[in-house]
Amino acid sequence: MTYADVGGLRIWYEEHGDGRPLVLLHGGYGSAETFAPVRQALAARRRLIAVDLRGHGRTGGLDRPLRYESMADDVAGLLRHLGLPRADVLGYSLGGAVALRTAIQHPALVRRLVLVSTPFRRRGWYPETLAAMAAHDERTAERMRGTPSHQRYARVAPRPQDWPLLWARSGDLLRRDYDWSAEVAALPMPVLLVFADADEIPVGHAAEFFALLGGGRRDAGGDGADRPASRLAVLPGLTHYDVVASPALPAAVLPFLTHPARAPG
């Protein structure tokens, strides 16, 4: 558990387990602790590198706007700092967007990519979710004081007084439109998409995402020879908020990371 100096930013990360490296990127207003419920299961097979993203947890950086692209560069810089030429990357929600941008911007660094509850375009969220995201600002931050996420932030952040600024920066990020469909279709590595069946993202968007990766287009055949390199998991009985803590998550992720897979294309 330590800091890495990357491009003028002190990024907090912690390591658990041994084996091939797996980078974990948490959701909005979270931290590396987000993965605590599934850490033991993942660390039994992998070397986990859990990161506090820019502006979150123990990592500062709120002196500039939050952007998925710059946070992806942070992750790439951390991998290079650690001397890792390639790693698997798993991102959840906000961290999923950062993981996806890392794969798009730095494909040589990402061996396999796992995206949990992450759309490929902003309009992939339900309309009511987009409306709630658009309202994130300093006033919302005040209403969120005393919640578990605020208590954690107040305990570990280098500047706990930046809680309202984090919400302002996050709101600015979440109101920005994006559509990465062309970049997704060109990804060179296998991708696992994981969604809850009661997610904040419609199952139809999950199917559209999978199709961009070459999935869901044809029968794999009796011997599975036409199976796509990427995979889709829709986990039953879960929501956007509890999917990351469910034992069903490592049960879906670990076989994907360890099973031989041909390259997409």
C-alpha positions as CSV (number, residue, x, y, z in Angstrom):
1,M,0.0,0.0,0.0
2,T,1.8,3.0,-1.2
3,Y,2.0,6.0,-3.6
4,A,3.5,6.2,-7.1
5,D,4.5,9.5,-8.6
6,V,3.1,9.5,-12.1
7,G,3.1,12.6,-14.3
8,G,3.1,14.9,-11.3
9,L,0.3,13.1,-9.6
10,R,0.7,10.9,-6.5
11,I,-1.5,7.8,-7.2
12,W,-2.4,5.5,-4.3
13,Y,-2.4,1.8,-5.0
14,E,-2.4,-1.4,-3.0
15,E,-1.4,-4.9,-3.9
16,H,-2.7,-8.3,-2.9
17,G,-2.0,-11.8,-4.0
18,D,0.4,-13.2,-6.6
19,G,0.4,-14.2,-10.2
20,R,-0.5,-12.3,-13.4
21,P,-1.3,-8.7,-12.6
22,L,-4.9,-7.6,-12.5
23,V,-5.6,-3.9,-12.1
24,L,-8.8,-2.9,-10.3
25,L,-10.5,0.4,-10.9
26,H,-13.4,1.4,-8.6
27,G,-16.6,3.4,-9.3
28,G,-17.4,7.0,-8.7
29,Y,-16.9,8.4,-5.2
30,G,-15.3,5.1,-4.3
31,S,-11.8,3.8,-3.6
32,A,-9.8,0.6,-3.7
33,E,-11.8,-0.6,-0.8
34,T,-14.8,-1.1,-3.2
35,F,-13.3,-4.5,-4.1
36,A,-12.9,-5.7,-0.5
37,P,-15.8,-8.2,-0.7
38,V,-14.3,-10.0,-3.7
39,R,-10.6,-9.4,-3.0
40,Q,-9.8,-12.7,-1.5
41,A,-11.3,-14.7,-4.3
42,L,-9.5,-12.7,-7.0
43,A,-6.2,-12.6,-5.0
44,A,-6.1,-16.3,-4.8
45,R,-5.4,-16.4,-8.5
46,R,-4.0,-13.0,-9.4
47,R,-1.7,-10.2,-8.3
48,L,-4.2,-7.4,-7.6
49,I,-3.3,-3.8,-8.1
50,A,-6.2,-1.8,-6.7
51,V,-6.0,1.9,-7.6
52,D,-7.5,5.0,-6.1
53,L,-8.4,7.0,-9.2
54,R,-7.6,10.7,-9.7
55,G,-9.6,12.8,-7.1
56,H,-10.8,9.7,-5.3
57,G,-9.7,8.0,-2.1
58,R,-6.1,8.8,-1.2
59,T,-5.3,10.2,-4.6
60,G,-5.5,13.9,-5.2
61,G,-5.6,15.8,-8.5
62,L,-8.8,17.8,-8.2
63,D,-6.9,20.9,-9.2
64,R,-7.9,20.1,-12.8
65,P,-11.0,18.7,-14.5
66,L,-11.8,15.0,-14.3
67,R,-11.7,13.3,-17.7
68,Y,-11.9,9.6,-18.6
69,E,-9.0,10.1,-21.0
70,S,-6.6,11.7,-18.5
71,M,-7.5,9.1,-15.9
72,A,-6.7,6.4,-18.4
73,D,-3.3,8.0,-18.9
74,D,-2.9,7.9,-15.2
75,V,-3.5,4.1,-15.2
76,A,-1.1,3.6,-18.1
77,G,1.6,5.7,-16.3
78,L,1.2,3.6,-13.2
79,L,1.7,0.4,-15.2
80,R,4.8,1.8,-16.7
81,H,6.0,3.0,-13.2
82,L,5.5,-0.6,-11.9
83,G,7.4,-2.0,-14.8
84,L,4.4,-4.0,-16.2
85,P,4.5,-4.3,-19.9
86,R,1.0,-5.8,-19.9
87,A,-1.7,-6.4,-17.4
88,D,-5.4,-7.4,-17.2
89,V,-7.6,-4.5,-16.3
90,L,-11.0,-4.6,-14.5
91,G,-13.1,-1.5,-14.1
92,Y,-16.5,-0.9,-12.5
93,S,-18.9,1.9,-13.4
94,L,-16.7,5.1,-13.5
95,G,-13.6,2.8,-13.3
96,G,-15.0,0.8,-16.2
97,A,-15.0,3.9,-18.4
98,V,-11.5,4.6,-17.3
99,A,-10.5,1.0,-18.1
100,L,-12.1,1.1,-21.5
101,R,-10.3,4.4,-22.3
102,T,-7.0,2.7,-21.1
103,A,-7.6,-0.1,-23.6
104,I,-8.4,2.3,-26.4
105,Q,-5.6,4.7,-25.7
106,H,-2.9,2.2,-24.6
107,P,-3.9,-1.2,-26.2
108,A,-0.4,-2.6,-25.9
109,L,-0.6,-2.4,-22.1
110,V,-3.9,-4.3,-21.7
111,R,-3.9,-8.1,-22.2
112,R,-7.6,-8.7,-21.3
113,L,-10.3,-6.2,-20.3
114,V,-13.2,-6.6,-17.9
115,L,-15.9,-4.0,-17.8
116,V,-18.5,-4.2,-15.0
117,S,-21.7,-2.1,-15.3
118,T,-20.2,0.2,-18.0
119,P,-21.8,1.5,-21.1
120,F,-19.9,2.4,-24.3
121,R,-21.8,5.6,-24.8
122,R,-23.3,8.1,-22.4
123,R,-26.9,7.4,-23.6
124,G,-26.4,3.8,-22.6
125,W,-27.5,4.7,-19.1
126,Y,-31.3,4.7,-18.3
127,P,-32.7,8.3,-18.7
128,E,-33.4,8.6,-14.9
129,T,-29.8,7.7,-14.2
130,L,-28.6,10.3,-16.6
131,A,-30.8,12.9,-14.9
132,A,-29.4,12.0,-11.5
133,M,-25.9,12.2,-12.8
134,A,-26.5,15.6,-14.3
135,A,-27.5,16.9,-10.9
136,H,-24.2,16.1,-9.2
137,D,-22.7,19.3,-7.8
138,E,-21.7,20.9,-4.6
139,R,-25.2,21.0,-3.2
140,T,-25.5,17.2,-3.7
141,A,-22.2,16.8,-1.9
142,E,-23.7,18.5,1.1
143,R,-26.6,16.2,1.1
144,M,-24.3,13.2,0.9
145,R,-22.3,14.1,4.0
146,G,-22.4,11.4,6.6
147,T,-22.9,8.6,4.0
148,P,-20.4,5.7,4.0
149,S,-18.7,7.1,0.9
150,H,-18.3,10.5,2.5
151,Q,-17.0,9.0,5.8
152,R,-14.4,7.0,3.8
153,Y,-13.4,10.0,1.9
154,A,-13.1,12.1,5.0
155,R,-10.9,9.4,6.6
156,V,-8.4,8.9,3.8
157,A,-8.4,11.8,1.3
158,P,-5.4,14.1,1.3
159,R,-7.8,17.1,1.4
160,P,-11.0,16.0,3.0
161,Q,-12.4,19.5,2.5
162,D,-12.4,18.8,-1.3
163,W,-15.6,16.6,-1.0
164,P,-17.8,19.3,-2.6
165,L,-15.1,19.9,-5.3
166,L,-15.1,16.1,-6.1
167,W,-18.9,16.3,-6.7
168,A,-18.5,19.4,-8.9
169,R,-15.7,17.8,-10.9
170,S,-17.6,14.5,-11.2
171,G,-20.8,16.3,-12.3
172,D,-18.9,18.1,-15.0
173,L,-17.5,14.8,-16.2
174,L,-20.9,13.0,-16.1
175,R,-22.7,15.7,-18.1
176,R,-20.2,15.3,-21.0
177,D,-21.5,13.3,-24.0
178,Y,-19.5,10.5,-25.5
179,D,-19.9,7.6,-27.9
180,W,-16.9,5.2,-28.2
181,S,-18.6,2.6,-30.4
182,A,-16.0,2.9,-33.2
183,E,-13.1,2.5,-30.8
184,V,-14.8,-0.4,-29.1
185,A,-15.2,-2.2,-32.4
186,A,-11.5,-1.8,-33.0
187,L,-10.2,-3.2,-29.7
188,P,-7.6,-5.9,-30.2
189,M,-7.9,-7.7,-26.9
190,P,-10.6,-10.0,-25.5
191,V,-13.2,-8.2,-23.4
192,L,-15.6,-9.5,-20.8
193,L,-18.7,-7.5,-20.2
194,V,-20.4,-7.9,-16.9
195,F,-23.8,-6.5,-16.1
196,A,-26.4,-7.0,-13.4
197,D,-29.9,-8.0,-14.7
198,A,-31.3,-5.0,-12.7
199,D,-28.5,-2.6,-13.6
200,E,-28.6,1.1,-14.3
201,I,-27.9,0.1,-17.9
202,P,-30.5,-1.8,-20.0
203,V,-29.7,-5.3,-21.0
204,G,-30.4,-4.2,-24.6
205,H,-27.3,-1.9,-24.4
206,A,-25.3,-4.8,-23.0
207,A,-26.3,-6.9,-26.1
208,E,-25.4,-3.9,-28.4
209,F,-22.0,-3.6,-26.7
210,F,-21.4,-7.3,-27.1
211,A,-22.2,-7.1,-30.8
212,L,-19.6,-4.4,-31.3
213,L,-17.1,-6.9,-29.9
214,G,-18.1,-9.6,-32.4
215,G,-20.5,-11.4,-30.0
216,G,-24.1,-12.5,-30.5
217,R,-23.9,-12.6,-34.3
218,R,-24.0,-16.3,-35.0
219,D,-24.2,-19.7,-33.5
220,A,-20.8,-20.8,-32.2
221,G,-21.2,-24.3,-33.7
222,G,-21.1,-27.7,-32.1
223,D,-17.4,-27.5,-31.4
224,G,-17.5,-23.8,-30.4
225,A,-15.1,-22.9,-33.2
226,D,-17.1,-19.7,-34.0
227,R,-17.3,-18.5,-30.4
228,P,-16.2,-14.9,-30.1
229,A,-13.1,-14.0,-28.2
230,S,-15.1,-11.6,-26.0
231,R,-17.8,-12.7,-23.5
232,L,-20.9,-11.3,-22.0
233,A,-22.2,-12.1,-18.5
234,V,-25.5,-10.9,-17.1
235,L,-25.6,-11.8,-13.5
236,P,-29.0,-12.6,-12.0
237,G,-30.6,-11.0,-9.0
238,L,-28.1,-8.1,-8.8
239,T,-28.1,-4.3,-9.2
240,H,-25.6,-1.7,-10.2
241,Y,-24.8,-1.2,-6.6
242,D,-24.2,-4.8,-5.4
243,V,-22.8,-6.5,-8.5
244,V,-19.2,-5.5,-7.6
245,A,-19.5,-7.2,-4.1
246,S,-21.2,-10.4,-5.3
247,P,-19.3,-13.8,-5.4
248,A,-20.8,-14.2,-8.8
249,L,-18.3,-11.5,-10.1
250,P,-15.1,-13.4,-9.5
251,A,-16.8,-16.6,-10.6
252,A,-17.4,-14.9,-14.0
253,V,-14.1,-13.0,-14.2
254,L,-11.5,-15.7,-13.3
255,P,-12.4,-18.2,-16.0
256,F,-12.3,-15.4,-18.6
257,L,-8.8,-14.3,-17.5
258,T,-7.4,-17.8,-17.4
259,H,-9.0,-19.6,-20.3
260,P,-7.1,-19.6,-23.6
261,A,-8.7,-17.3,-26.1
262,R,-8.0,-16.4,-29.7
263,A,-7.5,-12.8,-30.6
264,P,-10.6,-10.9,-31.8
265,G,-11.1,-10.5,-35.6
